[in-house]
């Protein structure tokens, strides 16, 4: 469902009635709950039978057969990329106004699909100057220009290193422009001229960015498709690793125990992004092509590696890579389905998508929980059997404001 994403005209108080509540940590033990929302926050939560009379003067939004969770958090998006198959080489040179129009449409689609907070992990520096709007939008954490090797993956966003331009130079430019964190690119990827299984930054270069970011109280995540890049990121003290490649030098995915153990020991959070490869498999006419076969293999080893990381006690954040190549906005539930297919049960999955992701981003008090006093970022869905089907999004509330026409785009 695409539908309108116009916001409600006010943030008036209301009561939301549901059958079950996952509060960000787990499912609450009883059924038939109400949540009271006022002034952008959750002001009360409890059994319907006990509380409804107390708030009878407020409008009732009745989803009494549905499930309520905190608003979902996507830890990996590219807001200014269209997700329609156009590559970075085509989109990155577009003027600021065009890129912002793309971002506006993307963020509205993601909000309609239940995502109330996103982390942008790759855009131009000028994206940091844009106040998202008009209208209701997800909360946006922006990491600025990815710091990458000369002609490295995503260099077209402007963060490439040169002989006279150091990691500190690019990192400082991002942070002084207001970036919420830093992203480094320590291996190749989908940019022309780069090789996914080649490591492109050293541990010392990653550590240079980590030291500066942590001085500012900001986090660092690293695009690291190779075992070597994962080891470098862990040794440098990075906070996150994007993707689940674990690529060996021959391009095949083989989890190197040293890389896995180093990342887990360092407390690094892996970004899932299973759907960034799987999206290719649904393209009309792609079946039987070399690209379809390649992306099918990647999707399978991402699933396998997700299971390996979680089974070893590793930390995982749910991110979609929306905007990159064929990965659309508004399809967050597909990432949940893919992780469910990798064996993650619904209760844990919803924790990862909410409070877990908030913790991974360093914003646990900002969003991700349903508690009195917390921001009212909420999503109502019609079920939680993610392995069987994508749930329908019935209601989205962002900072206490109801979205007029929520729904998961088809």
Secondary structure, DSSP 8 states (H G I E B T S, - for coil): ------B-S----EEEEEEEEE-SSSB-SSSSEEEEEETTEEEEEEEHHHHGGGGTTSEEEEEEEEEEEE-EEEEEE-TTS-SSS--HHHHTTS-HHHHHHHHHHHHHHHHHTTEEEEEE-S--GGGGG----SS---EEEE--S-BB-TT-TTGGGTTB-BTTB-HHHHHHHHHHTT-SEEEEE-B--SSTT--TTSB-S-HHHHHHHHHHHHHTT-EEEEE--BHHHHHHHHHHT-SEEE----B-TTS-B---HHHHHHHHHTT-EEE--THHHHGGGGSTT-TTSHHHHHHHHHHHHHHHHHHHHHHTT-EEE----BTSTT--TT-HHHHHHHHHHTT--HHHHHHIIIIIHHHHHT-TTTSS---TTSB--EEEES---TTT----EEEEEETTEEBTT-----
